[in-house]
Amino acid sequence: MMNGSADWSIAVGILIFIIAICFAIYFYLKYNKVYQIVFIASISTYIFAVFYAMDVFELSKNWVLSLLVFSTILMMLVGKYFSKKVNTLKIK
């Protein structure tokens, strides 16, 4: 099942990550907020993960879409869970 070499996806992933870090640095210098750096880095890592899985496992369009839907639902649930945890913390 793992017949792909993933050579192109690693190069694309590194390129996307470098571009994203440049955008993150720009937004940090402009707005001085750290969360934007983390947000941009996580999006670029997500894109890299999808390209990598698509190449290594040689996924068809339907499997790629299924992977995207599953990971989106998972991240929404994790985000909702952590947002509730952060909102219940009382900082004095």
N, C-alpha and C positions, 0 to 999 in steps of 0.2 A: 504494500500500500504506500510506502514511503519511497517513491521512485524519483522524485524531483531533487534537483541539486541545490536549489535555493540561492544560487549565486547572484542572480539579478535582484532578488528580493532583499538581500542583505545590502547591496549597493544602494537600492532605492530607499531602504529604511534609514541608512546612515545619512543620505542626502536630505530626506524629509526631516530627520532629527536636527541636522545642522541648520536648515532653514528655519525650523521652529524655534531653536535656541536663539537665532538672530532676532526673530520677531519678539521673543520673550524678553530679551535684553532691551530692545527698543521700547516695549511697553513698560518695562520696569523703570527705565530712565525717564520716560514721559510721565507715568502716573505714580511711580514709587509704591507699587503694591506687589507683594510676593505671590499672591494667589494666582495672578495671571501667568506667571512663569510656570507654576505647577500645572495649571490648566492646559497651556499650550504644549508642554512636555508630555502630558498624559494623552492628549489627542494624537500627537505624532507617534507615540509608542503604540497606541491602539491601531493606527493605520499600518505601521510596520508589522504588527502581530497578524493582522488580517492578510497582508500580502505574503508574509512568510508561511502562514498556514495554507494559503491557497496554492503556493508553489510546492511546498514539501509534500503535502497530502494529495496534490493534483485534484483539487476540488472542482466540481462543476458549478455552474451558476446557482443552481438550487441549494447546494451545500454551503456556498459562500453566503448566500442570503440567509440561510438558516443559522449559520454561525454568527452573522451580524445581529439577527433578531435575538438570539439567545444571549449574546454578550450584552446587548443593549438592555434587555430586561434585567439581567443580573446586575449590571451597574446601576440601574434605576433603583432596584431593591436595596443594594448596598448603600447608595447615596441617601435613600429615605431613612434607612436604619441609623446611619451615622448622623444625619441631621437631627433626628430625634434625640440621640445620645448627647449631642453638643448642646441642644436647646434645653435639656434637663440639667446640665451642669450649672451650678450657681457659683459665679466668680465674685468674690468679695473684694 
